[in-house]
């Protein structure tokens, strides 16, 4: 069973690592991944062994809040202002107060150093007790505003899961407590005014709050893609009461049911998925599919909720509502992708799990060493506090999920839906791209191009073939039936027995007693039908990139109907771009080798897998994998699903079947092969961004901790102030998130 939980109280990578650790230890739990950016845990478990109550209990014992994600969340409900936005408002108010008080505190504690004026009763030299008391009175409100960091920190520490807040809590409490003790002794020992750390405690909390505010603000920007998608749905729709009189009422979107008829005026958004039953217009689907040009819509055409009606009036019969709509599924797809981790994040997770305890040990060890070499308690406390606050591992925890969120968001804005962070990472590792021919490289719109027969006239051949193919759903069959209907050919013949042989063709018996075979060489050979006299014609059609369909009547070859599929405009350019990335491009086709090679030649593909039965597609993918390749498979049909699953990454082209889309790791909303290249480039950019983030996070901590511990001071350099450390820590997290946001402005064309 797979479930998603919302986790409360996480502040850094150590928190998410702790939640993963306690849940993964449970017997029956297969996987447990926590995303720090979305505050969600995705867990898979055997419900016969472990129950949700036990999972929640373990997380709560670790010191975190937990609740199940709402499954029945409609698009409308998702639109409501969430608690994060309210939290941002509250944090901002507290932050403003903290900053004002912190500036005042710095004025009081350090103003005398640069001869700033101050009331005589608070003069450090003449009234030291008053001077200290004023600092305490200013510091306490700052401590109160930032109390959640202290409370959460000690709470996590008591649950044996120390995190970023624990480092802040220990350092702030130590500084404040030490300063309080010194305050009581100042009347007798005025020189102790040099050993107070009220300003350090206050500034650490203020900088932490400032960093968290900007970090949160930036993190919310990573969710822009989902927010934009949610905003596509209008709040109300015009429900037709009587289509004849054009009588309608405005109703809330939640009240619409399948089969209801809606009126969509020019310039209005289409509320829900449906079928056009009246009217013509052009519809802008760019926000959903990334297609730049509006699409013409006529009667019986499908329209998607969230798209924009540009010109004419449309009457739409609703086909899907709520979570079943295309838009809701896209939102769910993107949310799932942003909630799943990429394998590269495991490095940071492993480090974060042990990082905080190690930092606490380093902080204590550094303080003790400096005491042993003769420094006073004040100096050691400075070292202790600086190490704790500069080492917070926030940047480590944000490095991967923020980049994944932005990357998948960029993809969604371009009509590219990536199912998971793992898929996004795996794409850039691929070195082979296998493209299914029909519907992927070609339009999938197959037409009859030529008819060749020995003794029977063309219309008669079309009549016989058309009657047989009417009972088939194969794309090639539809081409023949369409041609028969175009020529208005009527027939008294009917099929009394029909057998479709996958990848080969059709065997049928007609009411006049004839046995008809329509298919490829394999079908004819299996039924021992001699086709030698037609070999030249078969080669001729194949060499032109057409597919010859052989027709045998009562055991004798009689005719060839040649059909062809048009190549998509962008296919050749897309294949060239993929090859420029040093990817080996392979075309997969059920056509004979000559036909397949000719089509491959037209689009500059060097490697062809021809005569492949639908059941053999996955085997072809597996063959390339066994050779040590990482394979991307691109397809659109039901028979592509096993191959999409077998591939390292499966791409479903947008107009494909639901089964293909469900089997794929990436869904391309546009029917455009160029999006395969765009996705590959997006993957490379995202992984590059993650590596930059991880490097910065590791480099920052590797550099910051020794400096905070006094390494430079030991060799005559400067001593790091805790206030500077807290500011640097906050800056590192903001840098990582800001770096991830740069992805939004990268071109993937």
Secondary structure, 3 states (H helix, E strand, C coil): CEEEEEEECCCCHHHHHHHHHHHHCCCCEEEEEEECCCCEEEEEECCCCCCHHHHHHHHHHCCCEEEECCCCCCHHHHHCCCHHHHHHHHHHHHHHHHHHHHHHHHHHHHHHHHCCCCCHHHCCCCCHHHHHHHHHHHHHHHHHHCHHHHHHHHHHHHCCCCCHHHHHHHHHHHHHHHHHHHHHHCCCCHHHHHHCCHHHHHHHHHHHHHHHHHHHHHHHHCCHHHHHHHCCCCCEEEEEEECCCCEEEEEEHHHCCCCCEEEECCCCECCCEEEEEECCEEEECHHHHCCCCCEEECCCCEECCCCEECCCCEEEEEEECHHHCHHHHHHHHHHHHHHCCCCCHHHHHHHHHHHHHHHHHHHHHHHHHHHHCCCCHHHHHHHHHHHHHHCCCHHHHHHHHHHHHHHHHHHHHCCEEECCHHHHHHHCCCCEEEEEHHHHHEEEEEEEEEEEECCCCHHHHHHHHHHHHCCCCCHHHHHHHHHHHHCCCCCCCCEEEEEEECCCEEEEEECCCCEEEEECHHHHHHCCCCCHHHHHHHHHHHHCCCEEEEEEECCEEEEEEEEEEEECCCHHHHHHHHHHCCCEEEEECCCCHHHHHHHHHHCCCCEEECCCCHHHHHHHHHHHHHCCCCEEEEECCHHHHHHHHHCCEEEEECCCCHHHHHHCCEEECCCCCHHHHHHHHHHHHHHHHHHHHHHHHHHHHHHHHHHHCCHHHHCCCCCCCHHHHHHHHHHHHHHHHHHHHHHHHCCCC
